[in-house]
Amino acid sequence: MGRVQLFEISLSHGRVVYSPGEPLAGTVRVRLGAPLPFRAIRVTCIGSCGVSNKANDTAWVVEEGYFNSSLSLADKGSLPAGEHSFPFQFLLPATAPTSFEGPFGKIVHQVRAAIHTPRFSKDHKCSLVFYILSPLNLNSIPDIELVKTGSVVLTASTDLRGYVVGQALQLHADVENQSGKDTSPVVASLLQKVSYKAKRWIHDVRTIAEVEGAGVKAWRRAQWHEQILVPALPQSALPGCSLIHIDYYLQVSLKAPEATVTLPVFIGNIAVNHAPVSPRPGLGLPPGAPPLVVPSAPPQEEAEAEAAAGGPHFLDPVFLSTKSHSQRQPLLATLSSVPGAPEPCPQDGSPASHPLHPPLCISTGATVPYFAEGSGGPVPTTSTLILPPEYSSWGYPYEAPPSYEQSCGGVEPSLTPES
């Protein structure tokens, strides 16, 4: 074995996730098999972001730093053989952004330690990554309780504009088929758009979950009610970082005739006050809704009579059935597989009795535990519902959905990437 048998960094109490403005304390441990002369022993706390033009490439084209603080643990001297511990503490800045990892860039926070040895000797270095979660409180977003609705022949709406991990997004769609032909199936997709500012903006657009309903018969009006469980996803926006921005959308569309409604939604860490966190059991209609009815074409003589009268007379709306759902497992059965997901609320709607820390989802399908032994890296979720098999990229470059500012208007500029 060499002279340096152990050189590592550990954080107090095995903590891994921190909040901006908190102290970060830890220890640098050294075990030597023989005396070691040194010029200095230093520890540095660093937060930075890097963005590349190529996927999974760490040769950053653009970088920005958030903090870089150093402490001297020992001045020039010689360490005797044996074990040595050097405690340290840093104060994390209140403006530090949430940790994030994506194919074109990442926000990384880490502690580095170095033993600087005399000239012509090799320096010894080690590092440890930690994570920062700057919680996005959905209640701080203006008009978060106002639901934006788009309308063509297709009208769609959601129950809220902001959700947390483990919460059910309730979708309501209304299709009024004013043509003489049946429509294609109606499809709802939860989309993630991550924008990276390299030499130009790179937009990585992915489908997180997708639900397909039945089509609508000619001269009929139909309603569709569904829900999507919000999986382990990074928070919207990443305030404090100017190089990476995250947006989410619910897109409801018909291929024939072509019609699309795109609704911006926020993914945060603190739920809207009045919103129930636990989804209703099973997928489909909410309690009290009429049973599913498969729409049928009107009789030929009825269609002819309508045409002779100068146009169709729409009957009471029918309710569309769901043909496929990328989240196939029962919703409640999967909540336990989301580390840090909110506890189901009691039946009376009151808050859970033992609230947990909001989960830090550093990337889609990967959650970081607050306390862990060793490096405490991200933990992949095991449920296919949390990261559906159909999770896919739309290819690059691709025309991204509109920004929050374009879709909603009046949204805080800090939550919208620069054009």
Disulfide bonds with the S-S distance in Angstrom:
none
